[in-house]
Amino acid sequence: MAYRYHPEIEGLKLNEDGSEILLNGESLLVGKLKRTSRNSDMLYVYFRNRTYSVAKLVCECWNGMSDNPRWYATRKEKTKGFHYTNLFWAPCGTNPNARNSKRSNTSKVTEVAVKIIEQRLKNGETLKAIARDYNTSDMSISRIKKQMNKK
């Protein structure tokens, strides 16, 4: 496996997936945080009186430093581990697997009805009149209108 030096921390060298981390030639212990409240599959390394995320160190070495200092190293797929090809910089809370356009199963309004509602909104019908026909709130129709304006 190939190694790269960290761009800012002198003497720190990592392999492609962060399984082996060397500081001035000595191997560092990679492990999980010992938390009682909630478990995490993230890996961390401790040196220079500080805890560092392995994902962040690998991403900094192989993908370059983050453009925004508040961004985190995020995995594209959790099952593929911490290989640098599976890491990217993203704001906190970004989920690359999230489905954006899928309607909830508990929604009273179906996908077919949304298209009809959008047409009725374009024709100038009021939110309350449309909501009454679909036995839903005018706020639900307002959200459909808001999504329609984003398109």
N, C-alpha and C positions, 0 to 999 in steps of 0.2 A: 504494500500500500504506500501511496505517496504521502509526503508530509509537506506542510507549509508553515512558515513562521507567521505569528500574529503581527499585524501592522503597527500596533501601539505598545503592547506588552513585550518588553525586550526579553529574549531567550525562551519565549513560549512557542512550542511547536506542536501542531495537531495533525492527526491523520484525517482521511476523508470523512469518516463517520463519527469522530470524536471518541472512539473506544480506547485510544491511546493518546495521552497528553503528556508532553515532556516539558519541564521547566529547567533550563540550564543542564540538559542531559539526564535529569532524574525524572523517573516516572511519577505522575501524580495519581492519587486514588480517585476514581470516578464512582459516584454513588448517588443514591436517592436521598432526599431530605427525610428526616425522621419526624413526621408530623402525626399527631393523634387525631386532629379534627377531620382532615380529608386527605385521601391518598392522591398521589400524583405520579405519572410515569415519566416526568421530566428528570433529566440527569444533571447533576451539579458536581463541581470540583471546588475544593477549598485550598487557597494559597494566598500569601501576603495578607493574612488576617481578613479575608473576604471570601464570600461564596459567589462563584460565577456559574452561569448557565452554560452547559455544554453546547446547546443549540446556538446560543448567541456567539460563543467563541468560534465554533465551526463556520457559522455564517459570516463572521467578520474575516476569518482567514481565507475562505474560499470564494465568497460572493462579494467581498468588499464591505467597507463600513456603511452603516445605515445613513441615508440622506437626512433622516429626521431622528434626533437622539431619543425621542419618546417611542419609537417603533420597536417591536419585538421580533425575534426570530421565530417564525411560525412554520409548522410542518404542513406540507400539502396533503399528505396521508399519514395518519398515525402509525399504521402498520409497517411502513417502509423505514421507520427509524429516523436517525439523525444524520443521514448521508447528506452531503452538501447539495446534491441535486434535488433533494426533497425539502429543502429549507428556502424560505424567502422572507424579506422584510415586510411587515404589515403593522397597521395600528392595532392597539389592544382590542381584543374581542372579535377580530376578523376570523370568520370561519369559511375556509375555501370550499367546504362541502355543503354549505347552506343552499337550500332551494328557495329562490326569490319569488318566482311567479306562481307557485302552487297554492291554490286556495285550500283552506282548512276543510276537513271532513265534516265539521260541525256547522258549517256555514248554511244558512237558510237559502242563500242565493247560489244557484248553480252557474257553471261557466257559460252555458247557453243563455241563461237569463241575463248574465252580465252584458252580453253583446246586445241584447234587446234593450236593456236599461240604458246603455250608452247611446243607442239610437234615439230613444225617447228623450234623453237629456239634450241631445243635439237638436231635437225638434222643439225644445223649450218647455217641456212639462216640468211641473214643480216636484221637488224632492218628496214632499208629503204625499202627493197623489201616487207617485210610483211606489213609495214605501207601503202605502195602504194596499196596493194590488199584490205585493209580494209578502205581506204579513211580516214586515221587518221595520226597523227604525229608520227615520230619515238620515240618521248619522251613518248607517250602513250604505245608503245610497250616496251620501256625501263622500264617503271614502272611495266608492267606485268612481265617482266624478273626479276626485283628486288623482286617482291612478290613471284615469283616462287622459287627464291634462298633462301627465308626465310623459306619455307615449309620444 
